[in-house]
Amino acid sequence: MSLDHLLAQKEKPEQCIRESKTLTVLCSLLGLFCLRVIGQLLVATCHVPFLPPMTEWQSGLLPYPVLLICQALIIGIYGKVCIDFYRRNGFFYKLNPVLAAPLRAIGMIYFVAVALRLLIWMTIFEHHPWFSGTIPIFFHFILSTFLIVLAQNHCRAIASAAQSSTHHYLISERRKVSL
């Protein structure tokens, strides 16, 4: 058995554990977002008394039917990400260095923007309708975190692959020198 083969076997369990943790986090974040969408739908259609009123669920920037369509699209895309990770195959699972950096930047900018919105809501514009209700703010944190976790997985995996290929290159160069 070659040294290269042994090194590849050693990396696989660590990679499986990391990917399993990533899948768990992504599915948990998606599940929380789905509960939010279902909760708001129950309030909008059934007027359930045990959930906050409709005004607490959205800022009012979008009419609810448009918001619901957007939420369904988000669930579809994030669901596809989770399915790709579960299958360990697909567009969102396969390492893509072109996708990693923009996803990370978008996720971080989104997260910071939501944090600023929360800070402004809590200090200056509590009375303004766009800043009312912390439910949307909390779930925007959920959505941005999903993007950050996905991007981080791609960045970490790409760095690991680069390190591994450098290691394998050094081993092959060492073999050439010893021959």
Kinemage of the C-alpha trace (Angstrom):
@kinemage 1
@onewidth
@group {chain A} dominant
@subgroup {mainchain}
@vectorlist {calphas} color= white
{ca met a 1} P 0.000 0.000 0.000
{ca ser a 2} L 1.467 3.398 -0.986
{ca leu a 3} L 1.911 6.378 1.293
{ca asp a 4} L -0.384 8.411 -0.979
{ca his a 5} L -3.164 5.845 -0.544
{ca leu a 6} L -2.771 5.841 3.250
{ca leu a 7} L -2.900 9.649 3.367
{ca ala a 8} L -6.053 9.696 1.243
{ca gln a 9} L -7.723 7.171 3.583
{ca lys a 10} L -6.792 9.239 6.634
{ca glu a 11} L -8.407 12.392 5.204
{ca lys a 12} L -11.707 10.744 4.275
{ca pro a 13} L -13.144 10.217 7.805
{ca glu a 14} L -12.347 13.836 8.731
{ca gln a 15} L -13.977 15.029 5.525
{ca cys a 16} L -17.062 12.868 6.164
{ca ile a 17} L -17.417 14.242 9.698
{ca arg a 18} L -17.042 17.839 8.474
{ca glu a 19} L -19.567 17.305 5.688
{ca ser a 20} L -21.989 15.612 8.069
{ca lys a 21} L -21.763 18.567 10.472
{ca thr a 22} L -22.249 20.989 7.594
{ca leu a 23} L -25.312 19.069 6.412
{ca thr a 24} L -26.754 19.071 9.945
{ca val a 25} L -26.277 22.828 10.314
{ca leu a 26} L -27.665 23.598 6.854
{ca cys a 27} L -30.731 21.375 7.389
{ca ser a 28} L -31.326 22.890 10.836
{ca leu a 29} L -31.202 26.429 9.448
{ca leu a 30} L -33.533 25.466 6.600
{ca gly a 31} L -35.890 23.774 9.072
{ca leu a 32} L -36.059 26.919 11.208
{ca phe a 33} L -36.820 29.025 8.152
{ca cys a 34} L -39.557 26.583 7.088
{ca leu a 35} L -41.130 26.865 10.552
{ca arg a 36} L -41.119 30.646 10.156
{ca val a 37} L -42.866 30.450 6.783
{ca ile a 38} L -45.437 27.980 8.129
{ca gly a 39} L -46.005 30.150 11.213
{ca gln a 40} L -46.655 33.245 9.147
{ca leu a 41} L -48.899 31.301 6.772
{ca leu a 42} L -50.953 30.061 9.745
{ca val a 43} L -51.307 33.619 11.031
{ca ala a 44} L -52.275 34.936 7.588
{ca thr a 45} L -54.830 32.238 6.765
{ca cys a 46} L -56.099 30.819 10.063
{ca his a 47} L -55.531 33.776 12.414
{ca val a 48} L -54.154 31.446 15.084
{ca pro a 49} L -54.136 33.154 18.492
{ca phe a 50} L -50.995 31.447 19.862
{ca leu a 51} L -48.632 33.135 17.347
{ca pro a 52} L -47.707 36.824 17.072
{ca pro a 53} L -49.911 39.016 14.847
{ca met a 54} L -49.175 39.473 11.152
{ca thr a 55} L -47.549 42.880 11.699
{ca glu a 56} L -44.761 41.184 13.653
{ca trp a 57} L -43.923 38.734 10.858
{ca gln a 58} L -42.922 41.113 8.094
{ca ser a 59} L -41.701 44.648 7.554
{ca gly a 60} L -44.343 45.441 4.958
{ca leu a 61} L -41.883 46.129 2.153
{ca leu a 62} L -43.449 43.329 0.117
{ca pro a 63} L -47.110 42.339 0.020
{ca tyr a 64} L -47.542 38.971 1.725
{ca pro a 65} L -48.320 36.973 -1.466
{ca val a 66} L -45.087 38.227 -3.068
{ca leu a 67} L -43.169 37.529 0.143
{ca leu a 68} L -44.588 33.989 0.266
{ca ile a 69} L -43.423 33.324 -3.315
{ca cys a 70} L -39.943 34.624 -2.443
{ca gln a 71} L -39.871 32.438 0.659
{ca ala a 72} L -40.894 29.397 -1.388
{ca leu a 73} L -38.045 30.109 -3.830
{ca ile a 74} L -35.579 30.392 -0.955
{ca ile a 75} L -36.809 27.114 0.517
{ca gly a 76} L -36.453 25.475 -2.907
{ca ile a 77} L -32.880 26.698 -3.429
{ca tyr a 78} L -31.757 25.996 0.146
{ca gly a 79} L -33.491 22.610 -0.061
{ca lys a 80} L -31.507 21.807 -3.206
{ca val a 81} L -28.301 22.695 -1.335
{ca cys a 82} L -29.246 20.303 1.480
{ca ile a 83} L -30.173 17.532 -0.972
{ca asp a 84} L -26.834 17.964 -2.766
{ca phe a 85} L -24.980 17.651 0.544
{ca tyr a 86} L -27.051 14.639 1.561
{ca arg a 87} L -26.301 12.905 -1.745
{ca arg a 88} L -22.683 14.148 -1.693
{ca asn a 89} L -23.143 15.177 -5.290
{ca gly a 90} L -24.563 18.074 -7.256
{ca phe a 91} L -23.913 21.700 -8.087
{ca phe a 92} L -23.846 23.024 -4.504
{ca tyr a 93} L -21.886 20.085 -3.104
{ca lys a 94} L -19.059 19.951 -5.633
{ca leu a 95} L -16.162 22.241 -4.802
{ca asn a 96} L -16.410 25.420 -6.773
{ca pro a 97} L -13.790 28.101 -6.085
{ca val a 98} L -15.713 30.557 -8.267
{ca leu a 99} L -18.770 30.112 -6.034
{ca ala a 100} L -16.970 30.140 -2.662
{ca ala a 101} L -15.722 33.732 -2.471
{ca pro a 102} L -18.908 35.458 -3.724
{ca leu a 103} L -21.089 33.316 -1.443
{ca arg a 104} L -18.930 34.234 1.533
{ca ala a 105} L -18.985 37.938 0.643
{ca ile a 106} L -22.753 37.989 0.085
{ca gly a 107} L -23.377 36.052 3.305
{ca met a 108} L -21.133 38.330 5.362
{ca ile a 109} L -22.546 41.554 3.875
{ca tyr a 110} L -26.075 40.220 4.414
{ca phe a 111} L -25.279 39.286 8.033
{ca val a 112} L -23.719 42.685 8.801
{ca ala a 113} L -26.623 44.520 7.133
{ca val a 114} L -29.109 42.591 9.275
{ca ala a 115} L -27.056 43.317 12.405
{ca leu a 116} L -27.059 47.023 11.533
{ca arg a 117} L -30.802 46.884 10.944
{ca leu a 118} L -31.267 45.341 14.384
{ca leu a 119} L -28.998 47.936 15.992
{ca ile a 120} L -30.884 50.783 14.314
{ca trp a 121} L -34.221 49.230 15.236
{ca met a 122} L -33.214 48.969 18.872
{ca thr a 123} L -31.778 52.474 19.168
{ca ile a 124} L -33.144 55.029 16.729
{ca phe a 125} L -36.126 54.046 14.609
{ca glu a 126} L -38.192 51.747 16.771
{ca his a 127} L -41.370 53.502 15.603
{ca his a 128} L -40.655 53.119 11.848
{ca pro a 129} L -42.561 50.205 10.228
{ca trp a 130} L -39.511 48.866 8.328
{ca phe a 131} L -37.749 48.331 11.631
{ca ser a 132} L -40.702 46.818 13.491
{ca gly a 133} L -40.750 43.220 14.570
{ca thr a 134} L -37.696 41.171 15.359
{ca ile a 135} L -39.064 37.999 13.743
{ca pro a 136} L -37.954 39.005 10.230
{ca ile a 137} L -34.592 40.202 11.542
{ca phe a 138} L -33.950 36.935 13.364
{ca phe a 139} L -34.750 34.903 10.264
{ca his a 140} L -32.588 37.081 8.055
{ca phe a 141} L -29.761 36.065 10.404
{ca ile a 142} L -30.751 32.441 9.741
{ca leu a 143} L -30.676 32.939 5.961
{ca ser a 144} L -27.342 34.770 5.978
{ca thr a 145} L -25.800 32.155 8.252
{ca phe a 146} L -26.847 29.458 5.783
{ca leu a 147} L -24.903 31.245 3.034
{ca ile a 148} L -21.864 31.701 5.278
{ca val a 149} L -21.816 28.015 6.295
{ca leu a 150} L -22.135 26.917 2.672
{ca ala a 151} L -19.358 29.282 1.557
{ca gln a 152} L -17.134 28.280 4.471
{ca asn a 153} L -17.492 24.630 3.538
{ca his a 154} L -16.390 25.359 -0.028
{ca cys a 155} L -13.478 27.545 1.142
{ca arg a 156} L -12.303 25.012 3.739
{ca ala a 157} L -12.599 22.101 1.335
{ca ile a 158} L -10.735 23.982 -1.399
{ca ala a 159} L -7.961 24.898 1.051
{ca ser a 160} L -7.799 21.274 2.211
{ca ala a 161} L -7.644 20.020 -1.378
{ca ala a 162} L -4.886 22.521 -2.188
{ca gln a 163} L -2.923 21.463 0.882
{ca ser a 164} L -3.385 17.798 0.006
{ca ser a 165} L -2.309 18.297 -3.611
{ca thr a 166} L 0.758 20.251 -2.437
{ca his a 167} L 1.583 17.419 -0.044
{ca his a 168} L 1.187 14.816 -2.804
{ca tyr a 169} L 3.329 16.941 -5.148
{ca leu a 170} L 6.093 17.143 -2.523
{ca ile a 171} L 5.981 13.376 -2.000
{ca ser a 172} L 6.223 12.732 -5.748
{ca glu a 173} L 9.112 15.213 -6.047
{ca arg a 174} L 10.868 13.463 -3.124
{ca arg a 175} L 10.464 10.149 -4.920
{ca lys a 176} L 11.992 11.605 -8.108
{ca val a 177} L 14.983 12.900 -6.172
{ca ser a 178} L 15.539 9.571 -4.407
{ca leu a 179} L 15.493 7.658 -7.696
